[in-house]
């Protein structure tokens, strides 16, 4: 436990978000639980073969490659901290698994986007309209959405901006198009009074990420559509790629530190493949 406490203190000193820290600690608790069943030695006696064996253990399970690689990345950060803190003598790291899986489209079909958007607008809940327009028109993460404060928003007659605090407390500023500005301006007079300046306020105060998921699921169930904030983010990313927006511009919009992450939006959908072949003329 002393190592986990020290590791948590290190992560907080690096200004990692609460969600990131929670993920690291969860991954390490799983590793430590596994390690304790394999040896009587403490973590200060860990060797590279232990990390390799843990990798093989994860591969034998049914977890997705991306999940396994996240856990291995967490382990590498932990082991690097152990070395820097003087708890182990040698640097230890384990390579990620090469993902040979075909990358599939994780967003919504265009017709489903319109169905969802129209349904939310038709029901007339102005907070829900504001929520969906922000997600659709900016591609922000659900964690970023629920943390929007009134002070983060600037709207003039013809322009608007949103200051977003993303992963690693990195700030970026996004322009708000007319649809988002209109949704926000219509919602603000109806916004419930609260002791917080969070933008989205429910009956119990500022909305949390699980509330956003429940709201979207409610509308999705009405339309028989699976929808999550992450799917909406993927939908916008893929749409921008189709509109031939520069990949570096999309990277800036989505707040990715690595452009390789942005490349997931360049995937081709089954519908696009079908349309491409149907349009062939010889």
Buried (B, 14 or more C-beta within 10 A) or exposed (E): EEBBEBBBEBBEEEEBBEEBBEBBBEBBEBBBEBBEEEEEEEBEEBEEEBBEBBBEEBEEEEEEBEEBBBBBBBBBBBBBBBBEEEBBEEEBBBEBBEEEEEEEBBBBBBEBBEBBBEBBBEEEBBBBBBBBBBBBBBBBBBBBBBBBEEEBBEBEEEEBBBBBBBBEEEEBEBEBEEBBBBBBEEBBEEBEEEEEEBBBBBEEEBBBBEBBBEBBBEBBEEEEBEBBBBBBBBBBBBBBBBEEBEBEEBBEBBBBEEEEEBBBBEBBBEEEEEEEEEEEEE
